Amino acid sequence: MKENTGKLEHYALSHWPDADHVASKMQKLVDAPLLHIKPEAMKRYLAYFDEKCARSKQMIEEAKEYIPGGVQHNLAFNYPFPLAMEKAEGAYLYDVDGNRYVDYLQAGGPTMLGSNYPGINEAAEKVLKENGAVIGLFNEYEMKLAKIIHENMPWVERYRSLASGTESDMVAIRIARTFTGKANIVKEGGAYHGWSDQLVYSLHIPYTGRFEAHGIPKECTAHTQEFYPGNIDSLRKVLEENENNGGTAAVLLEPFGPECGTRVAHRDFCAKVRQLCDEFGALLIFDEVVTAFRAGPGGAQGYLNVRPDLTVFGKIVSGGFPMAGGVGGRADIMDSIAAGVAGGAAKAYVGGTLSANPLTCATGYYAIKEIVEKDAAKIAGEQGDKLTQGIQKLIDRYHLPFVAWNFGSIIHFEVSGVMYLSVQDPDIMKKLPERYANIKAFGAAMTANGVITLAGSRIYTSMADNDETLKATLDAFDEVFSNIEVE
């Protein structure tokens, strides 16, 4: 097996967040009373939507007649109502009313080069003219995409294109069960691995189990288990218990911590998990839907120098185009997946008429090629460092209990700490809606000041960010922070 030889100077992370320091500050935030935006300021922010976003409001009201809730995107920020976008370009979004926003959603992370990147669009146009979007047979871009992923992430010896991160996580655990002959899958509490029946379990907050598994029979999660985030002893306990119950097929991780580092793990945590998996004969699956190529050319596994057995991809492998997903890993393990008309040995049955279509394989290939050649991960990470430092200075200036940290271009800023709530808290059902509402208000305030975030608590920077976008963003944070009611 090849060693991962990626050089860290090309990675987005200039440092690893202090896990203990972040955890301590987050506990203080959760224990403290919520801080709210002053009523007069919040009234002004909400007025922005009525006065400046009338066409969006009208379109959403009409959409509600045909679409449940009027919106379909789980990343959309819906308070006080979803905005309808007309154009995305570089570091900016433009709504149907002509308002411009700094875009830190970046389609959920994949558009690291900035939205509507010319080179990617040109590649798409070329493929559409020559091949069409879908042909249902092998195309050279399937191989080009798999090859460039392997060249940068050498532990991905074989790669299979799929449709989404959700599907890719689902397929990864099916492969693991086929290869090992075991059923149990162990995930970190609070981690998100898509919305398949088996993985809608303990989402967002550890030990919430099936709290959000509406419409999913209990049998579907009978072999899904969890351990406390970042706690190696908790994982060992689950693995030991499984030894008397058929063993463990795989441990599934977001390598920077649940919800892409919302809960920060110690830097050596994944290495310790690797050792435990080897000890108990379980496969290690890295969910790199967000971190692949955003963390750097070799993904989180390259940065940490920890070899997973399987890697889950999404978002980036189509360069921001639809059909964004895939699974890769050790050759012998990946050979457990069915391909073409294969018979004989047991195979993990996987289909996908639109998977590996020429259009998205080409856009994924050219996007990854451009990201690596332009050092996009490092550039976006440098912008992430500057922005996080600026947010922290504003937190300190206004003496706020808020918390900010980053993994390069992945920035977390917490104003309510809702995902740090504990199921052991007898008031959790009261605190949950209060703290979600607090985040919604903060996110709306930022939007009214020209900045789109992911759910009011996360930012993805891109290569398109610069001093102008950072200044506009910090001005927005300054405006909102200056209007926080402090007792």
C-alpha angles and dihedrals in degrees: 000000000000120000119237102250100175115143115235093221087077094054128099096233117087090175142000115249116250100255096198093047093050092046092050093050092045092052090053090050092051092047094049125082115266116266115220135201111257110267094237091051093046090050089054093048093050090047087062090068095051094043102037104026103048096131091051091052092048093049093049092050089053091045091056088069090063107021125052105256090354094267135075107187117096090205093055115115103229106185123137084353135324118272119232111226125212104181141014119196130164109312095347143081124201122202127213090263091059097254117145124218135184102246114225093155090071090187089301094311111309101100095077091151090054127266122301092014106193098224093053093048091050091052090050092050091050094051093046091053095046104033111008121232098286132019103160094228135087117294128187092242090067088064094040091054094046091046097050090048090052093046090057098032103034094181087068093082095163127025133196121194118225138169107260146349090263092055091043094055089047091051093045093058090045090054091047092052092047094049097044100032088227129118110203119100119191122202134174115265110255095020121132119222101163131277106288116137094255097049104043086100130119094352122182096346121052119249095014087122112180095357092124098030096109113164092013118115115234090241090068093065097035091110098038115103137171142209131201112278115266093357112124093186090056090053093047090053092054092047092049092050090050091057087076092046106052099292129259125296096195148343111227119207143174094219096218091048135275117324089017096301101328083131105039118222124204112266094248095048097099091049089054091049089051089056092049092049090053091048094052099035095246126139120242115226121192115203100212097167089129103021101049106110091345089079089043142290092304096040122227090315091058093048093048094036090226120138117223120197092224132019125203118213134191140146099023099052091075097039092242096315122119123273092055112168147088148155127228139168148109112008096233092049094045089051086071089075120094116244129176117332100337128161139172116052121052112275134188102252110232129163138171125165092197097037116114092014115170095246100057096034088056095046090046092050095049093043093053091044091052094044091054096042094046094044087234096163092056093045092049089046092053089053088049091053092050093047094047091049090050093050091049092052090054091048089053094044092056094038093236126162092226120128130220131181137147146207096211107284093005107087125187122195119176124199099162107015093220094160090055093062115120126230086219090066106101089211096052094113089055095044096048098068092039094054094042089052089050091055091047091054092049092048091049090050091053091048091051086054093053104265126114114203133177105265093327093286110067139054131195113199121201140199087265093066118104143158090293096055092042092051092049090049096048090046088056092049089048092052094050096040090051088059098051114119107239118190 
